[in-house]
Amino acid sequence: MHLLVHLTPADYDTWKADFDRDMEARMNAGLTLMQLWRDMDGTGVTALFEANNRKKASDWLENERRTGGSLDARFLRTA
């Protein structure tokens, strides 16, 4: 299963530093970062994770949503 997340941080550099520090929390949520993209206009970020535990990943998402900013996420499986 995969998790695709798109968000629009207020300040990319601050967000990226926080994101890098948050690696252990993502690992504890069963998430492995596969790819990270930044929109060409610099306003948005999209991340693709491998997720091995939907409940833990959902809990991580809820925590991320509380930190503010726009966040859209969906769980995906191979068709």
Phi and psi restraints in degrees (range 20) as a CNS / XPLOR table:
assign (resid 1 and name C) (resid 2 and name N)
       (resid 2 and name CA) (resid 2 and name C) 1.0 -125.2 20.0 2
assign (resid 2 and name N) (resid 2 and name CA)
       (resid 2 and name C) (resid 3 and name N) 1.0 159.0 20.0 2
assign (resid 2 and name C) (resid 3 and name N)
       (resid 3 and name CA) (resid 3 and name C) 1.0 -126.9 20.0 2
assign (resid 3 and name N) (resid 3 and name CA)
       (resid 3 and name C) (resid 4 and name N) 1.0 123.7 20.0 2
assign (resid 3 and name C) (resid 4 and name N)
       (resid 4 and name CA) (resid 4 and name C) 1.0 -108.4 20.0 2
assign (resid 4 and name N) (resid 4 and name CA)
       (resid 4 and name C) (resid 5 and name N) 1.0 123.8 20.0 2
assign (resid 4 and name C) (resid 5 and name N)
       (resid 5 and name CA) (resid 5 and name C) 1.0 -124.3 20.0 2
assign (resid 5 and name N) (resid 5 and name CA)
       (resid 5 and name C) (resid 6 and name N) 1.0 131.8 20.0 2
assign (resid 5 and name C) (resid 6 and name N)
       (resid 6 and name CA) (resid 6 and name C) 1.0 -123.9 20.0 2
assign (resid 6 and name N) (resid 6 and name CA)
       (resid 6 and name C) (resid 7 and name N) 1.0 131.3 20.0 2
assign (resid 6 and name C) (resid 7 and name N)
       (resid 7 and name CA) (resid 7 and name C) 1.0 -141.8 20.0 2
assign (resid 7 and name N) (resid 7 and name CA)
       (resid 7 and name C) (resid 8 and name N) 1.0 161.2 20.0 2
assign (resid 7 and name C) (resid 8 and name N)
       (resid 8 and name CA) (resid 8 and name C) 1.0 -124.2 20.0 2
assign (resid 8 and name N) (resid 8 and name CA)
       (resid 8 and name C) (resid 9 and name N) 1.0 93.1 20.0 2
assign (resid 8 and name C) (resid 9 and name N)
       (resid 9 and name CA) (resid 9 and name C) 1.0 -73.6 20.0 2
assign (resid 9 and name N) (resid 9 and name CA)
       (resid 9 and name C) (resid 10 and name N) 1.0 150.5 20.0 2
assign (resid 9 and name C) (resid 10 and name N)
       (resid 10 and name CA) (resid 10 and name C) 1.0 -65.6 20.0 2
assign (resid 10 and name N) (resid 10 and name CA)
       (resid 10 and name C) (resid 11 and name N) 1.0 -37.6 20.0 2
assign (resid 10 and name C) (resid 11 and name N)
       (resid 11 and name CA) (resid 11 and name C) 1.0 -139.5 20.0 2
assign (resid 11 and name N) (resid 11 and name CA)
       (resid 11 and name C) (resid 12 and name N) 1.0 113.4 20.0 2
assign (resid 11 and name C) (resid 12 and name N)
       (resid 12 and name CA) (resid 12 and name C) 1.0 -59.9 20.0 2
assign (resid 12 and name N) (resid 12 and name CA)
       (resid 12 and name C) (resid 13 and name N) 1.0 -46.6 20.0 2
assign (resid 12 and name C) (resid 13 and name N)
       (resid 13 and name CA) (resid 13 and name C) 1.0 -61.5 20.0 2
assign (resid 13 and name N) (resid 13 and name CA)
       (resid 13 and name C) (resid 14 and name N) 1.0 -42.7 20.0 2
assign (resid 13 and name C) (resid 14 and name N)
       (resid 14 and name CA) (resid 14 and name C) 1.0 -64.9 20.0 2
assign (resid 14 and name N) (resid 14 and name CA)
       (resid 14 and name C) (resid 15 and name N) 1.0 -45.6 20.0 2
assign (resid 14 and name C) (resid 15 and name N)
       (resid 15 and name CA) (resid 15 and name C) 1.0 -59.2 20.0 2
assign (resid 15 and name N) (resid 15 and name CA)
       (resid 15 and name C) (resid 16 and name N) 1.0 -45.3 20.0 2
assign (resid 15 and name C) (resid 16 and name N)
       (resid 16 and name CA) (resid 16 and name C) 1.0 -63.7 20.0 2
assign (resid 16 and name N) (resid 16 and name CA)
       (resid 16 and name C) (resid 17 and name N) 1.0 -40.2 20.0 2
assign (resid 16 and name C) (resid 17 and name N)
       (resid 17 and name CA) (resid 17 and name C) 1.0 -62.8 20.0 2
assign (resid 17 and name N) (resid 17 and name CA)
       (resid 17 and name C) (resid 18 and name N) 1.0 -42.9 20.0 2
assign (resid 17 and name C) (resid 18 and name N)
       (resid 18 and name CA) (resid 18 and name C) 1.0 -65.1 20.0 2
assign (resid 18 and name N) (resid 18 and name CA)
       (resid 18 and name C) (resid 19 and name N) 1.0 -41.4 20.0 2
assign (resid 18 and name C) (resid 19 and name N)
       (resid 19 and name CA) (resid 19 and name C) 1.0 -60.5 20.0 2
assign (resid 19 and name N) (resid 19 and name CA)
       (resid 19 and name C) (resid 20 and name N) 1.0 -44.8 20.0 2
assign (resid 19 and name C) (resid 20 and name N)
       (resid 20 and name CA) (resid 20 and name C) 1.0 -63.6 20.0 2
assign (resid 20 and name N) (resid 20 and name CA)
       (resid 20 and name C) (resid 21 and name N) 1.0 -38.1 20.0 2
assign (resid 20 and name C) (resid 21 and name N)
       (resid 21 and name CA) (resid 21 and name C) 1.0 -70.6 20.0 2
assign (resid 21 and name N) (resid 21 and name CA)
       (resid 21 and name C) (resid 22 and name N) 1.0 -22.0 20.0 2
assign (resid 21 and name C) (resid 22 and name N)
       (resid 22 and name CA) (resid 22 and name C) 1.0 -87.3 20.0 2
assign (resid 22 and name N) (resid 22 and name CA)
       (resid 22 and name C) (resid 23 and name N) 1.0 8.8 20.0 2
assign (resid 22 and name C) (resid 23 and name N)
       (resid 23 and name CA) (resid 23 and name C) 1.0 -57.6 20.0 2
assign (resid 23 and name N) (resid 23 and name CA)
       (resid 23 and name C) (resid 24 and name N) 1.0 -41.6 20.0 2
assign (resid 23 and name C) (resid 24 and name N)
       (resid 24 and name CA) (resid 24 and name C) 1.0 -63.7 20.0 2
assign (resid 24 and name N) (resid 24 and name CA)
       (resid 24 and name C) (resid 25 and name N) 1.0 -40.5 20.0 2
assign (resid 24 and name C) (resid 25 and name N)
       (resid 25 and name CA) (resid 25 and name C) 1.0 -62.9 20.0 2
assign (resid 25 and name N) (resid 25 and name CA)
       (resid 25 and name C) (resid 26 and name N) 1.0 -40.4 20.0 2
assign (resid 25 and name C) (resid 26 and name N)
       (resid 26 and name CA) (resid 26 and name C) 1.0 -65.2 20.0 2
assign (resid 26 and name N) (resid 26 and name CA)
       (resid 26 and name C) (resid 27 and name N) 1.0 -41.6 20.0 2
assign (resid 26 and name C) (resid 27 and name N)
       (resid 27 and name CA) (resid 27 and name C) 1.0 -62.6 20.0 2
assign (resid 27 and name N) (resid 27 and name CA)
       (resid 27 and name C) (resid 28 and name N) 1.0 -41.0 20.0 2
assign (resid 27 and name C) (resid 28 and name N)
       (resid 28 and name CA) (resid 28 and name C) 1.0 -66.2 20.0 2
assign (resid 28 and name N) (resid 28 and name CA)
       (resid 28 and name C) (resid 29 and name N) 1.0 -23.4 20.0 2
assign (resid 28 and name C) (resid 29 and name N)
       (resid 29 and name CA) (resid 29 and name C) 1.0 -87.3 20.0 2
assign (resid 29 and name N) (resid 29 and name CA)
       (resid 29 and name C) (resid 30 and name N) 1.0 4.2 20.0 2
assign (resid 29 and name C) (resid 30 and name N)
       (resid 30 and name CA) (resid 30 and name C) 1.0 78.0 20.0 2
assign (resid 30 and name N) (resid 30 and name CA)
       (resid 30 and name C) (resid 31 and name N) 1.0 23.9 20.0 2
assign (resid 30 and name C) (resid 31 and name N)
       (resid 31 and name CA) (resid 31 and name C) 1.0 -108.3 20.0 2
assign (resid 31 and name N) (resid 31 and name CA)
       (resid 31 and name C) (resid 32 and name N) 1.0 134.4 20.0 2
assign (resid 31 and name C) (resid 32 and name N)
       (resid 32 and name CA) (resid 32 and name C) 1.0 -121.3 20.0 2
assign (resid 32 and name N) (resid 32 and name CA)
       (resid 32 and name C) (resid 33 and name N) 1.0 121.1 20.0 2
assign (resid 32 and name C) (resid 33 and name N)
       (resid 33 and name CA) (resid 33 and name C) 1.0 -69.4 20.0 2
assign (resid 33 and name N) (resid 33 and name CA)
       (resid 33 and name C) (resid 34 and name N) 1.0 124.5 20.0 2
assign (resid 33 and name C) (resid 34 and name N)
       (resid 34 and name CA) (resid 34 and name C) 1.0 -100.7 20.0 2
assign (resid 34 and name N) (resid 34 and name CA)
       (resid 34 and name C) (resid 35 and name N) 1.0 -37.3 20.0 2
assign (resid 34 and name C) (resid 35 and name N)
       (resid 35 and name CA) (resid 35 and name C) 1.0 -157.9 20.0 2
assign (resid 35 and name N) (resid 35 and name CA)
       (resid 35 and name C) (resid 36 and name N) 1.0 144.5 20.0 2
assign (resid 35 and name C) (resid 36 and name N)
       (resid 36 and name CA) (resid 36 and name C) 1.0 -130.8 20.0 2
assign (resid 36 and name N) (resid 36 and name CA)
       (resid 36 and name C) (resid 37 and name N) 1.0 126.0 20.0 2
assign (resid 36 and name C) (resid 37 and name N)
       (resid 37 and name CA) (resid 37 and name C) 1.0 -120.3 20.0 2
assign (resid 37 and name N) (resid 37 and name CA)
       (resid 37 and name C) (resid 38 and name N) 1.0 151.7 20.0 2
assign (resid 37 and name C) (resid 38 and name N)
       (resid 38 and name CA) (resid 38 and name C) 1.0 -120.5 20.0 2
assign (resid 38 and name N) (resid 38 and name CA)
       (resid 38 and name C) (resid 39 and name N) 1.0 133.1 20.0 2
assign (resid 38 and name C) (resid 39 and name N)
       (resid 39 and name CA) (resid 39 and name C) 1.0 -56.5 20.0 2
assign (resid 39 and name N) (resid 39 and name CA)
       (resid 39 and name C) (resid 40 and name N) 1.0 147.4 20.0 2
assign (resid 39 and name C) (resid 40 and name N)
       (resid 40 and name CA) (resid 40 and name C) 1.0 -58.8 20.0 2
assign (resid 40 and name N) (resid 40 and name CA)
       (resid 40 and name C) (resid 41 and name N) 1.0 -31.9 20.0 2
assign (resid 40 and name C) (resid 41 and name N)
       (resid 41 and name CA) (resid 41 and name C) 1.0 -85.0 20.0 2
assign (resid 41 and name N) (resid 41 and name CA)
       (resid 41 and name C) (resid 42 and name N) 1.0 -1.4 20.0 2
assign (resid 41 and name C) (resid 42 and name N)
       (resid 42 and name CA) (resid 42 and name C) 1.0 80.8 20.0 2
assign (resid 42 and name N) (resid 42 and name CA)
       (resid 42 and name C) (resid 43 and name N) 1.0 6.2 20.0 2
assign (resid 42 and name C) (resid 43 and name N)
       (resid 43 and name CA) (resid 43 and name C) 1.0 -92.3 20.0 2
assign (resid 43 and name N) (resid 43 and name CA)
       (resid 43 and name C) (resid 44 and name N) 1.0 -25.6 20.0 2
assign (resid 43 and name C) (resid 44 and name N)
       (resid 44 and name CA) (resid 44 and name C) 1.0 -126.9 20.0 2
assign (resid 44 and name N) (resid 44 and name CA)
       (resid 44 and name C) (resid 45 and name N) 1.0 161.6 20.0 2
assign (resid 44 and name C) (resid 45 and name N)
       (resid 45 and name CA) (resid 45 and name C) 1.0 -132.1 20.0 2
assign (resid 45 and name N) (resid 45 and name CA)
       (resid 45 and name C) (resid 46 and name N) 1.0 138.0 20.0 2
assign (resid 45 and name C) (resid 46 and name N)
       (resid 46 and name CA) (resid 46 and name C) 1.0 -124.8 20.0 2
assign (resid 46 and name N) (resid 46 and name CA)
       (resid 46 and name C) (resid 47 and name N) 1.0 132.9 20.0 2
assign (resid 46 and name C) (resid 47 and name N)
       (resid 47 and name CA) (resid 47 and name C) 1.0 -125.7 20.0 2
assign (resid 47 and name N) (resid 47 and name CA)
       (resid 47 and name C) (resid 48 and name N) 1.0 138.4 20.0 2
assign (resid 47 and name C) (resid 48 and name N)
       (resid 48 and name CA) (resid 48 and name C) 1.0 -112.9 20.0 2
assign (resid 48 and name N) (resid 48 and name CA)
       (resid 48 and name C) (resid 49 and name N) 1.0 123.2 20.0 2
assign (resid 48 and name C) (resid 49 and name N)
       (resid 49 and name CA) (resid 49 and name C) 1.0 -117.5 20.0 2
assign (resid 49 and name N) (resid 49 and name CA)
       (resid 49 and name C) (resid 50 and name N) 1.0 148.1 20.0 2
assign (resid 49 and name C) (resid 50 and name N)
       (resid 50 and name CA) (resid 50 and name C) 1.0 -86.6 20.0 2
assign (resid 50 and name N) (resid 50 and name CA)
       (resid 50 and name C) (resid 51 and name N) 1.0 130.8 20.0 2
assign (resid 50 and name C) (resid 51 and name N)
       (resid 51 and name CA) (resid 51 and name C) 1.0 -119.1 20.0 2
assign (resid 51 and name N) (resid 51 and name CA)
       (resid 51 and name C) (resid 52 and name N) 1.0 122.8 20.0 2
assign (resid 51 and name C) (resid 52 and name N)
       (resid 52 and name CA) (resid 52 and name C) 1.0 -104.9 20.0 2
assign (resid 52 and name N) (resid 52 and name CA)
       (resid 52 and name C) (resid 53 and name N) 1.0 -0.2 20.0 2
assign (resid 52 and name C) (resid 53 and name N)
       (resid 53 and name CA) (resid 53 and name C) 1.0 -149.3 20.0 2
assign (resid 53 and name N) (resid 53 and name CA)
       (resid 53 and name C) (resid 54 and name N) 1.0 104.6 20.0 2
assign (resid 53 and name C) (resid 54 and name N)
       (resid 54 and name CA) (resid 54 and name C) 1.0 -63.3 20.0 2
assign (resid 54 and name N) (resid 54 and name CA)
       (resid 54 and name C) (resid 55 and name N) 1.0 -39.7 20.0 2
assign (resid 54 and name C) (resid 55 and name N)
       (resid 55 and name CA) (resid 55 and name C) 1.0 -62.3 20.0 2
assign (resid 55 and name N) (resid 55 and name CA)
       (resid 55 and name C) (resid 56 and name N) 1.0 -48.6 20.0 2
assign (resid 55 and name C) (resid 56 and name N)
       (resid 56 and name CA) (resid 56 and name C) 1.0 -64.2 20.0 2
assign (resid 56 and name N) (resid 56 and name CA)
       (resid 56 and name C) (resid 57 and name N) 1.0 -40.4 20.0 2
assign (resid 56 and name C) (resid 57 and name N)
       (resid 57 and name CA) (resid 57 and name C) 1.0 -65.4 20.0 2
assign (resid 57 and name N) (resid 57 and name CA)
       (resid 57 and name C) (resid 58 and name N) 1.0 -39.1 20.0 2
assign (resid 57 and name C) (resid 58 and name N)
       (resid 58 and name CA) (resid 58 and name C) 1.0 -64.1 20.0 2
assign (resid 58 and name N) (resid 58 and name CA)
       (resid 58 and name C) (resid 59 and name N) 1.0 -40.6 20.0 2
assign (resid 58 and name C) (resid 59 and name N)
       (resid 59 and name CA) (resid 59 and name C) 1.0 -62.8 20.0 2
assign (resid 59 and name N) (resid 59 and name CA)
       (resid 59 and name C) (resid 60 and name N) 1.0 -41.8 20.0 2
assign (resid 59 and name C) (resid 60 and name N)
       (resid 60 and name CA) (resid 60 and name C) 1.0 -61.3 20.0 2
assign (resid 60 and name N) (resid 60 and name CA)
       (resid 60 and name C) (resid 61 and name N) 1.0 -42.8 20.0 2
assign (resid 60 and name C) (resid 61 and name N)
       (resid 61 and name CA) (resid 61 and name C) 1.0 -60.6 20.0 2
assign (resid 61 and name N) (resid 61 and name CA)
       (resid 61 and name C) (resid 62 and name N) 1.0 -43.2 20.0 2
assign (resid 61 and name C) (resid 62 and name N)
       (resid 62 and name CA) (resid 62 and name C) 1.0 -61.3 20.0 2
assign (resid 62 and name N) (resid 62 and name CA)
       (resid 62 and name C) (resid 63 and name N) 1.0 -39.8 20.0 2
assign (resid 62 and name C) (resid 63 and name N)
       (resid 63 and name CA) (resid 63 and name C) 1.0 -63.8 20.0 2
assign (resid 63 and name N) (resid 63 and name CA)
       (resid 63 and name C) (resid 64 and name N) 1.0 -42.7 20.0 2
assign (resid 63 and name C) (resid 64 and name N)
       (resid 64 and name CA) (resid 64 and name C) 1.0 -63.5 20.0 2
assign (resid 64 and name N) (resid 64 and name CA)
       (resid 64 and name C) (resid 65 and name N) 1.0 -37.8 20.0 2
assign (resid 64 and name C) (resid 65 and name N)
       (resid 65 and name CA) (resid 65 and name C) 1.0 -65.0 20.0 2
assign (resid 65 and name N) (resid 65 and name CA)
       (resid 65 and name C) (resid 66 and name N) 1.0 -31.2 20.0 2
assign (resid 65 and name C) (resid 66 and name N)
       (resid 66 and name CA) (resid 66 and name C) 1.0 -72.1 20.0 2
assign (resid 66 and name N) (resid 66 and name CA)
       (resid 66 and name C) (resid 67 and name N) 1.0 -18.0 20.0 2
assign (resid 66 and name C) (resid 67 and name N)
       (resid 67 and name CA) (resid 67 and name C) 1.0 -79.6 20.0 2
assign (resid 67 and name N) (resid 67 and name CA)
       (resid 67 and name C) (resid 68 and name N) 1.0 -5.4 20.0 2
assign (resid 67 and name C) (resid 68 and name N)
       (resid 68 and name CA) (resid 68 and name C) 1.0 97.8 20.0 2
assign (resid 68 and name N) (resid 68 and name CA)
       (resid 68 and name C) (resid 69 and name N) 1.0 170.9 20.0 2
assign (resid 68 and name C) (resid 69 and name N)
       (resid 69 and name CA) (resid 69 and name C) 1.0 83.9 20.0 2
assign (resid 69 and name N) (resid 69 and name CA)
       (resid 69 and name C) (resid 70 and name N) 1.0 163.6 20.0 2
assign (resid 69 and name C) (resid 70 and name N)
       (resid 70 and name CA) (resid 70 and name C) 1.0 -79.4 20.0 2
assign (resid 70 and name N) (resid 70 and name CA)
       (resid 70 and name C) (resid 71 and name N) 1.0 131.2 20.0 2
assign (resid 70 and name C) (resid 71 and name N)
       (resid 71 and name CA) (resid 71 and name C) 1.0 -142.0 20.0 2
assign (resid 71 and name N) (resid 71 and name CA)
       (resid 71 and name C) (resid 72 and name N) 1.0 126.6 20.0 2
assign (resid 71 and name C) (resid 72 and name N)
       (resid 72 and name CA) (resid 72 and name C) 1.0 -122.9 20.0 2
assign (resid 72 and name N) (resid 72 and name CA)
       (resid 72 and name C) (resid 73 and name N) 1.0 131.9 20.0 2
assign (resid 72 and name C) (resid 73 and name N)
       (resid 73 and name CA) (resid 73 and name C) 1.0 -141.7 20.0 2
assign (resid 73 and name N) (resid 73 and name CA)
       (resid 73 and name C) (resid 74 and name N) 1.0 148.9 20.0 2
assign (resid 73 and name C) (resid 74 and name N)
       (resid 74 and name CA) (resid 74 and name C) 1.0 -149.5 20.0 2
assign (resid 74 and name N) (resid 74 and name CA)
       (resid 74 and name C) (resid 75 and name N) 1.0 143.5 20.0 2
assign (resid 74 and name C) (resid 75 and name N)
       (resid 75 and name CA) (resid 75 and name C) 1.0 -87.9 20.0 2
assign (resid 75 and name N) (resid 75 and name CA)
       (resid 75 and name C) (resid 76 and name N) 1.0 139.1 20.0 2
assign (resid 75 and name C) (resid 76 and name N)
       (resid 76 and name CA) (resid 76 and name C) 1.0 -129.5 20.0 2
assign (resid 76 and name N) (resid 76 and name CA)
       (resid 76 and name C) (resid 77 and name N) 1.0 153.1 20.0 2
assign (resid 76 and name C) (resid 77 and name N)
       (resid 77 and name CA) (resid 77 and name C) 1.0 -134.0 20.0 2
assign (resid 77 and name N) (resid 77 and name CA)
       (resid 77 and name C) (resid 78 and name N) 1.0 158.2 20.0 2
assign (resid 77 and name C) (resid 78 and name N)
       (resid 78 and name CA) (resid 78 and name C) 1.0 -65.1 20.0 2
assign (resid 78 and name N) (resid 78 and name CA)
       (resid 78 and name C) (resid 79 and name N) 1.0 133.0 20.0 2
